[in-house]
Amino acid sequence: MTGTRGRLMSRLVGGCTAVALLATTLTGARALVAPAPAAADLPRETERGVVVELADGDRFELRVSRNLREVRGRRYDAATGTWGERTVVLRRKNLYCGDLDARTAGTSVAVIAECDRFGYAEDQAPTHSQALWSDDLQTWRVHRLEGEAYEEPGISPDGRSAVWPQHQGYLTLTPAEGFVDRTISLPGQEYTSTATIADDGRVSVLYGASDPSGAGCGLAVATRLGDGPTVRQVLDVNDACAESDLVNVDALTALFGYPDSPAHLATITRADQTSPWAVTGIAPAEAPGLVERSGLAGTTYVHAAGLPLVALSSPDRRTIEVQEYDAVARRWGPLRPVTTLPGPCRWEDAFSSEPFGVLVAQVRCDGRATALVSTDGSTWSSVAVTRRPLGVSADRRWVSASTRRSTSVFSRERGRVVLPVGATRRCDLVLPSGPDSAVRLTTSRATGWPTVLQESTASGWRRTDTAVPRARARRDTCRRVGVDLYRIVPAYLFSGRLRGTTLSVAPRGDGWRVRRVRY
C-alpha cells in the first residue's frame, strides 16, 4: 500500500524472485491483533495504511477510509493489549487520499498522505499530497505539499522536526520556523530520493545522480542547514541510477535497493547527526563467495527474521543447492545440497506482498509444483502443492500443505507438525491457524463451492458457526483453488468453468471471519 509509485521495481529482483521475506515477530495463536513493524524498523503495511512503533512500546495505525475521504488513526496500548478508538486525522473538501507512509521518533509521527482532488488514481503521481505531524497523536499539523510528492517523510531523533521531499525541493517542520518550503539544486537527479533531518534542522537529501559527462552514476548526498550552503557527497553504490527504492529508516540510516529483498539492499549510514554519510553494507548479492547461477533454476534468495539469508539454485535443474550468507563476515558460505527432484526444474513466481514467517521457495519440476520449506534455515522439507496451493495464515506466520489424509503445518515454534486431517474434496482449502492447528473451507456436499469453515481437532474436523459468503455461481461448480499473496491478507480464488469467488480467512476475536474479496 505505501509508496507504490517509484517502488514498483521492488516486486522483481534482477531476474530472481524474492519468494520469502522478513517474518513478523508476533506471539499468540491469534497474533493479528497488533502486528509488529517490518524489517529494519520500517512501518508495517496494512490494508489501506501503515503501523508505526512508538518509543514507549505502543503502536499507532494510520488508515485511509474505504471511500478515500478520510485518514484515520488509532493507538495500540501495549500495557492492556487493546486498540483505542479511531479518530479522524485528515479530511478536506474534495480531497481523496490513497497511499500513506510515516516515520516516528519518540512519540511523534510524521506522515505523508498521497492525495488528489476530486478522485485518486494509484497509477498517477499525486498532486495534492499532505504532510502531517503530531507529537501527541491527538492534534495534527497539516500542510499541503507542492507538485508531485510521494516519498516518505524523515523525522529528527528528538521527534520535533520533520522533512518531506517534494518537487525540486523539500518541506521542513521545525520548532523555530514551523512549516517552510525550500528549493535545492540536485544536479543529475535520477528516479527516487529520500531526505533525513537532524535535531538542529539540518537536512540531507539522498538521490541517484548521473554524471553530466557520462562517466557514470553515484549516490549523491546534499546536506544543508536552512538556506545555508550545501555540502555535497557522492557515494559508490552499484546501479545508483536504477529505478530502485531509496528509503530512510531514521536520521542516521538509509537503504538503497529493494526492501522486499535484503539480498539486493545496500545500507548507507552515518555515525552521528553531523558525520558524513558512507556505504556501510553492500548488497549481499554482490558479496564474495556467492555461486550465482542463471537460467530457469538459477539463483533465488530467501530469508526470514532470525534466520540467515539463503541463496537457492540448481546446477542441473534437478539438484537443489543452498548457500547461507554470513552477515558478520559479509560473505557466502559453501554450497550444500537440499534435495534432488525429477527435472527439469524451474522456480515458480511466489511473490508475496508481506513477509512469511518461514523460508519458502516454490519450484516446478517435470510439470509438478513443489514447495521447499525450512523453519530453521538448516533442514528443508519438500512438499507437493500440485492440486492445491500452500495454505498461508492471515499474518503469513505459518504455512501448510495438505493431502487428502493429512496436513503439514510449518512454523518457527514447532517446526513441521503433521495433523491427521486433510483436504478431501476438490475445492477444499486448508489454512494453518497455529503452529499445530488448521482451519478448512469446505462444501456441505460432495461438490460445489465453499460454504463451511471447520477447525482441526485431534479426532478430525469440527464445524464452526462462522458465516461463509456464498458464491454467485448459479449452476457452475468449483473446479480449482488458487492463492493471491499480493494483498495484505492472503486471498483464495475458487474457480469454476465460467464463474468464481475470492475469499479471505482471518481471526476475529475468539473466532474467525470469512470475507468475499472484491477487485
C-alpha positions, 0 to 999 in steps of 0.5 A, a space after each residue: 500500500 505505501 509508496 507504490 509509485 517509484 517502488 514498483 521495481 521492488 516486486 522483481 529482483 534482477 531476474 530472481 524472485 524474492 519468494 520469502 521475506 522478513 517474518 513478523 515477530 508476533 506471539 499468540 495463536 491469534 497474533 493479528 491483533 497488533 502486528 509488529 513493524 517490518 524489517 529494519 524498523 520500517 512501518 508495517 503495511 496494512 490494508 489501506 495504511 501503515 503501523 508505526 512503533 512508538 518509543 514507549 512500546 505502543 503502536 499507532 495505525 494510520 488508515 485511509 477510509 474505504 471511500 478515500 475521504 478520510 485518514 484515520 488513526 488509532 493507538 495500540 496500548 501495549 500495557 492492556 493489549 487493546 486498540 483505542 478508538 479511531 479518530 479522524 486525522 485528515 479530511 478536506 473538501 474534495 480531497 481523496 487520499 490513497 497511499 500513506 507512509 510515516 516515520 516516528 521518533 519518540 512519540 511523534 509521527 510524521 506522515 505523508 498522505 498521497 492525495 488528489 482532488 476530486 478522485 485518486 488514481 494509484 497509477 498517477 503521481 499525486 498532486 495534492 499530497 499532505 504532510 502531517 505531524 503530531 507529537 501527541 497523536 491527538 492534534 495534527 499539523 497539516 500542510 499541503 505539499 507542492 507538485 508531485 510528492 510521494 516519498 516518505 517523510 524523515 523525522 529528527 531523533 528528538 521527534 520535533 522536526 520533520 522533512 518531506 521531499 517534494 518537487 525540486 525541493 523539500 518541506 521542513 517542520 521545525 520548532 523555530 520556523 514551523 512549516 517552510 518550503 525550500 528549493 535545492 539544486 540536485 544536479 543529475 537527479 535520477 528516479 527516487 530520493 529520500 531526505 533525513 533531518 537532524 535535531 538542529 534542522 539540518 537536512 540531507 537529501 539522498 538521490 541517484 545522480 548521473 554524471 553530466 559527462 557520462 562517466 557514470 552514476 553515484 549516490 549523491 548526498 546534499 546536506 544543508 542547514 536552512 538556506 545555508 550552503 550545501 555540502 555535497 557527497 557522492 557515494 559508490 553504490 552499484 546501479 545508483 541510477 536504477 529505478 530502485 527504492 531509496 528509503 530512510 529508516 531514521 536520521 542516521 540510516 538509509 537503504 538503497 535497493 529493494 526492501 522486499 529483498 535484503 539480498 539486493 539492499 545496500 545500507 548507507 549510514 552515518 555515525 552521528 547527526 553531523 558525520 558524513 554519510 558512507 556505504 556501510 553494507 553492500 548488497 549481499 548479492 554482490 558479496 564474495 563467495 556467492 555461486 550465482 547461477 542463471 537460467 530457469 533454476 538459477 539463483 533465488 534468495 530467501 530469508 526470514 527474521 532470525 534466520 540467515 539469508 539463503 541463496 537457492 539454485 540448481 546446477 542441473 535443474 534437478 539438484 537443489 543447492 543452498 548457500 547461507 550468507 554470513 552477515 558478520 563476515 559479509 560473505 557466502 558460505 559453501 554450497 550444500 545440497 537440499 534435495 534432488 527432484 525429477 527435472 527439469 526444474 524451474 522456480 515458480 513466481 511466489 511473490 508475496 506482498 508481506 513477509 512469511 514467517 518461514 523460508 519458502 521457495 516454490 519450484 516446478 519440476 517435470 510439470 509438478 509444483 513443489 514447495 521447499 520449506 525450512 523453519 530453521 534455515 538448516 533442514 528443508 522439507 519438500 512438499 507437493 502443492 500440485 492440486 492445491 496451493 500452500 495454505 498461508 495464515 492471515 499474518 503469513 506466520 505459518 504455512 501448510 500443505 495438505 493431502 487428502 489424509 493429512 496436513 503439514 503445518 510449518 512454523 518457527 515454534 514447532 517446526 513441521 507438525 503433521 495433523 491427521 486431517 486433510 483436504 478431501 474434496 476438490 475445492 477444499 482449502 486448508 489454512 494453518 491457524 497455529 503452529 499445530 492447528 488448521 482451519 478448512 473451507 469446505 462444501 456441505 456436499 460432495 461438490 460445489 463451492 465453499 460454504 463451511 469453515 471447520 477447525 482441526 481437532 485431534 479426532 478430525 474436523 469440527 464445524 464452526 458457526 462462522 458465516 461463509 459468503 456464498 458464491 454467485 455461481 448459479 449452476 457452475 461448480 468449483 473446479 480449482 483453488 488458487 492463492 493471491 499473496 499480493 494483498 495484505 491478507 492472503 486471498 483464495 480464488 475458487 474457480 469454476 468453468 465460467 464463474 468464481 469467488 475470492 475469499 479471505 480467512 482471518 481471526 476475529 476475536 475468539 473466532 474467525 471471519 470469512 470475507 468475499 474479496 472484491 477487485 
